[in-house]
């Protein structure tokens, strides 16, 4: 079934100790869409500038992603510059040029209205809510956010949280939003704000989901938690987009399945980890662009062997 | 089969936000022995002072632990005082009184010489080596260490590492010992120092083992890594002894099995997580003292459901 994603399609300038890239294709919606495209149909709502080339669009099209919702606007595309030279786990933002993104007003093409799954990537909660309200009949709503919106735009974020079924969030941000260092209690408080499931991403330590069983369309589960591993890597070339790739693998797999059972949810978390692990192996979207479904299935097996006993 | 453990049997004075305890029974060998005793026979080598009471010894005896190797010496037992008020993840040491431990010279009773498994708990590497050399014919040697020995006594520690099959170590200390922030490369460097397997404990994020297949007596495994989860807890009452309880569950289970297969190793890591999760639920050894094997099996199932799909 189809996922509609709204978020940023942007250019990133990145430096890590493995090298650098100047204005390579990036943005949360891009990473999400590419990762999810290996599992299901994906439609993108975003805004880009005149610097967005046919070649850039081809990256989406080669993966069968519907780009009709990518609006062309006068000016430059959103441009983020970041460095991981100080800390591989947390980007140091050098420059944020919103450009055409500053006046982004998401418009949903008619042909997108039958999308069953909605993903609200990390953008201004005001825009997330606006999209959500135009799509009242989707089967499931999943969203992402970040510290910037938690600290500065909490009231707006809370309105979005009430509309979410699943929130994907970083470890640190979950503790910040939940107002406690204890992860389990933080997740419980975030659940009380709306989402039935909170998937907390721990980076190199995997991810933990906290959920109420009402999230499942069928099936039961004794505990209200899942844990999935991350793949230890001897080299992380560029962490940019790892979280959005996780989201794409996670949500893409869910959308590809007829029911949301506990088992589907769990496997989705593993596929999230799989897509995140590929993403960081090369700069930007390079690795995910060259992936095959066979690569993904192979790595899924590695994740299974890493964490399961006979 | 029997495990011989050498380490500290001590008294701990602990404060956490949940309360405090004055001179409660503690020490790495104590936590290890209690946890391992649910799986196999355990023999302890340690030194205590005249303040070690019959009641203290009964804690071991009730669990069937052999205490003939606990030497009584003139003076007070090792006494550690620590606080977790600042940081639940890292104890702030308020006082360390070595007392009789200062002149500890481990002596191995004749009846202990047929022990098949040796555990060198976190003590001076000089003493770890001395015990190892007196037990040349054990099937497997497992050890623990800490930052104090890595930074100040590295040459001695390196001699111990050459003698280990399995090293259990904290995340931070693994990176310190391996000399790199990348966990996988750190673990590889530590393996080059001796141990075929390095089990890195991530606290609330579980544990990851890096190993060469030569550690197994039978069976093969595609990846040279395992990951096991930790149980999210809404309250950690007292983290003291969690790592040693992990070690006891891990090594106790291994010693209880006829062969060290990949599957046994993996389950052992889960039992380690199980015993660690119980330990932190109450102060000191209180929770582990009241445990039953049925509690352990039940929680093992919870760990399995937390991490495995169908």
Interface residues (C-beta under 8 A of the other chain):
Chain A: X88 X181 X182 X183 X184 X185 X187 X188 X202 X204 X205 X206 X208 X210 X221 X222 X223 X225 X226 X227 X228 X229 X230 X232 X233 X234 X235 X236 X263 X266 X267 X270 X302 X305 X306 X307 X308 X309 X310
Chain B: X88 X181 X182 X183 X184 X185 X187 X188 X202 X204 X205 X206 X208 X210 X221 X222 X223 X225 X226 X227 X228 X229 X230 X232 X233 X234 X235 X236 X263 X266 X267 X270 X302 X305 X306 X307 X308 X309 X310
